[in-house]
Amino acid sequence: MENQVKCRCGADHHGHLCMLRSNGLLEEIARVNSDPKFYCFTCGGEANCSENLCEPAPISA
C-alpha cells in the first residue's frame, strides 16, 4: 500500500509551499513566491496566492 503524503495542515494539498519544499520542487517554489502577498502562520513561508499556504494571512504593506 502506498503512503499518502499529507500537508502540515492535515489535508492533501500538493500545491502548498510546505509540500513543494518537502518534495524539493525549487522551480515551483520560485514560481509561487515570486511576488508574495501572503504568509503562512504554520511555516512562515510566503506565497503569491493564499491557496499555496496552509494558514494564510495577508502581508501588510
Secondary structure, 3 states (H helix, E strand, C coil): CCCCCCCCCCCCCCCCHHHHHHCCCHHHHHHHCCCCCEEECCCCCEECCHHHCCCEEECCC
